[in-house]
Amino acid sequence: MKVLRNYKFIAIALLLVSASTAGFAAQINGSLGLSPSNLQQNGVNLAVSTLLTADVLFNLNAPSVPVNGDFALVPQFIGFDDSPNPIMIDLTNMVGTLHFMNPTYGTFTSSGGTILQQTSNFLDIFVVGTYSGLPGFDPTFSSLRISVNQSGNSISGAITLNSPAAQIPTPEPATMAVLGSALIGLGVLGRKKIARK
């Protein structure tokens, strides 16, 4: 009889544990490549632009826009938008201004970001935020790596969504070398000014 009570206790404990964890889904783990449609900027070139807009972000599911992990649930040629508004990337304030969604496959809302490189014909942006609504998964802290190229009047872009968020890229060695040279130059100039006094 005592053994039977122990089995009942174990069965009740297992039911309680399964009931308490049933409401929790996993974090999203994967990446999704997106391509913007009708990408436009508000300046004459990317160096002076502060706003980018796109009508739709398409999941092309092609080698150039990879899909892996949990995002493999998202079918090819699915679009994400911000109806009825265009998708907007405000380069002066990336907190909450970048938002896109698909009614079935989820929503991304930015919480911050940084410009990694901005020249007249190239723009590299790293944005963080939350991706939620992918069926069967909890909201996940995620990141976007956005690359934009301009050639004459033509502008194109590629976006990779990573969940959980990728680490912010570190500056390239060439950039660090230029920064180091500038600091050394400032140090030499400062010493010369002190020596003259």
WOKAJO-V642910 format. One record per backbone hydrogen bond with DSSP energy under -0.5 kcal/mol. NH is the residue of the N-H (numbers start at 1). CO is the residue of the C=O. E is the energy in kcal/mol with one decimal. If there is no record, write none. Layout:
# WOKAJO-V642910
NH:CO:E  NH:CO:E
This chain:
# WOKAJO-V642910
5:1:-1.8  6:2:-1.9  7:3:-2.0  8:4:-2.1  9:5:-2.4  10:6:-2.5  11:7:-2.6  12:8:-2.5  13:9:-2.5  14:10:-2.5  15:11:-2.1  16:12:-2.3  17:13:-2.3  18:14:-2.6  19:15:-2.3  20:16:-2.2  21:17:-1.5  22:18:-0.9  24:21:-1.5  25:23:-0.5  26:136:-0.7  28:138:-0.5  30:163:-3.3  31:68:-1.1  32:161:-2.3  33:66:-1.4  34:159:-3.3  35:58:-2.3  37:56:-2.9  40:53:-2.5  42:51:-1.4  46:120:-1.9  48:45:-0.8  49:45:-0.6  52:89:-2.0  53:40:-2.4  54:87:-2.0  55:37:-2.5  56:37:-0.7  57:80:-2.8  58:35:-2.8  58:56:-0.5  59:78:-2.6  60:58:-1.0  65:62:-1.4  68:31:-2.4  70:29:-2.3  71:68:-1.2  72:69:-1.8  73:70:-1.4  74:71:-2.1  75:73:-0.6  77:59:-2.9  78:59:-0.7  78:75:-1.1  80:57:-2.5  81:101:-2.6  82:85:-0.7  85:82:-2.2  87:54:-2.7  89:52:-2.9  90:88:-0.6  91:50:-2.4  91:89:-0.8  92:50:-0.6  93:90:-1.0  96:94:-0.9  96:110:-1.0  99:97:-0.7  100:108:-1.9  101:81:-2.8  102:106:-2.5  106:102:-1.6  107:132:-3.3  108:100:-2.9  109:130:-1.8  110:98:-2.4  111:128:-3.1  112:94:-0.6  112:128:-1.2  114:126:-2.7  116:114:-0.6  116:124:-2.5  117:124:-1.6  119:122:-3.2  123:148:-2.3  124:117:-2.9  125:146:-2.9  126:114:-2.7  127:144:-2.6  128:112:-2.4  129:142:-2.3  130:109:-2.2  131:140:-2.7  132:107:-2.7  132:130:-0.5  135:104:-0.5  137:134:-2.2  138:26:-2.5  140:131:-2.7  142:129:-3.2  143:162:-2.4  144:127:-3.1  145:160:-2.1  146:125:-2.7  146:144:-0.6  147:145:-0.5  147:158:-2.6  148:123:-2.8  149:156:-2.9  150:121:-2.1  151:154:-2.8  154:151:-2.1  156:149:-2.5  158:147:-2.3  159:34:-2.5  160:145:-1.9  161:32:-3.0  162:143:-2.9  162:160:-0.5  163:30:-2.7  164:141:-0.7  165:141:-1.6  176:172:-2.1  177:173:-2.4  178:174:-2.1  179:175:-2.4  180:176:-2.7  181:177:-2.5  182:178:-2.2  183:179:-2.2  184:180:-2.3  185:181:-2.6  186:182:-2.4  187:183:-2.1  188:184:-2.5  189:185:-2.4  190:186:-2.3  191:187:-2.0  192:188:-2.2  193:189:-2.1  194:190:-1.9  195:191:-2.4  196:192:-1.8  197:193:-1.2
